[in-house]
Amino acid sequence: MTISIPDHVIVLDYGRVVSLEQSPADRARIEEIAGVGDAIWTAYRELRHPLDQGTLSADEFWRRIGASVGRDWDLATRHALWSADLRSWLTVDATTVQIVDELLAGGTRVVLLSNAGFDFASPYRHSPLGARLEHVFVSAEHDLLKPDARLYRHVAETVGVPTERLVMIDDRAENVRGVEALGGRGHVHTDAAALRAFLIALR
């Protein structure tokens, strides 16, 4: 099967769209390395924005999380935490990837736009999926985060279409609304079946 949506560019989020949510086992492994149980997650969530905007390095991210729970983790521990966290966001939803393959087979233009740190850029860009996409945009490389309109305009300018031709697929409603505010269209991702129905309706 192919899905052809001419004259539009599908803008695909990564986390919780292409990839699955961190599993309980992933989170447990991170907590085990940290040695402080689930106390790390408050600072983890608070510090994601500067990490994803590129104003905080991966090493400093884990240093600050450690400080928030009274730990001064050594380099080996910080690297182990980084590695476990990175792996936890790379487990793909095969049903979503299959839909992307059908879009590409139909000649539909597809790009990736993810709020993510510099360290995710290479895995995204050089993965089998990323290598097939027209462009991979990582927020840290632009010092901007979704749903900033400047980031969406940059995507549109780079791929050579007006913002009205963008179709945002994202698990966060505010990111979808950001594209819609610029005249584009969007879908709040919940599962592959709903995504497929939305895309087919666009044809």
Secondary structure, DSSP 4 states (H G I P E B T S, - for coil): -----TT-EEEE--TTTTBPPPPHHHHHHHHHHHTSGGGGHHHHHHHHHHHHHTSS-HHHHHHHHHHHTT----HHHHHHHHHHHHHHT--B-HHHHHHHHHHHHTT-EEEEEE---GGGHHHHHHSHHHHHSSEEEEGGGGT--TT-HHHHHHHHHHHTS-GGGEEEEES-HHHHHHHHTTT-EEEE-S-HHHHHHHHHHH-
